[in-house]
Amino acid sequence: MTGLRRSISSKRAEDTDGPSAVSDPRYACQPDTAHFGRWTVFDTLTGLPAASDGRDFIDLGKSDAADIAEALNSYLSEGKDPPLV
């Protein structure tokens, strides 16, 4: 599981005109260490796989994992809670 852990960088100001802050995306995908050639979507705050309806987002194709991570991050950027259980 250590391959899924990633530290979160602190928020940082992006420009000098205002207090604009940028941070790493909450959900990211990376190669699945337990399934060669497959991918996992993980929550960068917890370092654990993201999950929905009791199913971890593991053992996915690369494009599926990227699409799921993008959708989850999109919910957050719109101020909505992602549909995860």
N, C-alpha and C positions, 0 to 999 in steps of 0.2 A: 504494500500500500504506500510505501514511502515515495514511489515514483509519481504518485498522484498529489503529493504535497508541494505547494508552491507558496512562497511568501508574497504578501500583498505589499506593494509599494504605497507609501503614503501619498495623499493628495498633494498636488503641486500646482502653483499658479502658472498659467500658460502665457499670459500677456501682462503688460504693465499698465494697461488702461483700466483694469478692473479686477475683481476677485474671482476670475474664472478658474475653476479647479477641474483637473482631469485625473482620472484614476484608471487602473487596469480594469478590463471587463470582469464582472463577477463570475461568469460562466465561460469556460474555455475547453478546448478539446486537445487531447494529446494521445500519442500511441498508447494502447492498452498493454500494460506489462504482462498481463496474464493470458492474453490472446494475440499471438503474433499476427501482424498485419491488420489488426482491428484497432478501433479508437474508443475512447471514453470521454464523455462530457463530465466535467467536474466543477464543483463549486469552489472557487479560489479562496473563499472565506473560511471554509471548513476543511478543505483539502480532500473531501469525500466526493464520490460520484454523485452527480445530480440524479434525482429520481422522480418519477411520477406514477401514480397508481400502484405503488409498491414495487415498481420495476426500476432498477438502476439503469442509467444510460451507459451501458458498457457493451463491449463486443459489437460495435457498430462499424459500418463502412465510414470512410473518411468524410465523404460529402454529407452523409446523414448526420454525423456528429457535428460538423461545422454548421449545418442548417439549424439543428436544435440549439446549439450554443448561441447562434445569432438571434434566433427567435426569443430565447430567454432573456438575453441582454436587451433586446428591443423593448420587451415589456418593462424592464427596469428604467430604461431611458425615457419612456413615456410616463413614468411615475406609477405604473401598475405593478401589482404583485404577480410574479410568474405563476402559472397554473401547476405548481408542484405540490406533492403530498409527501 
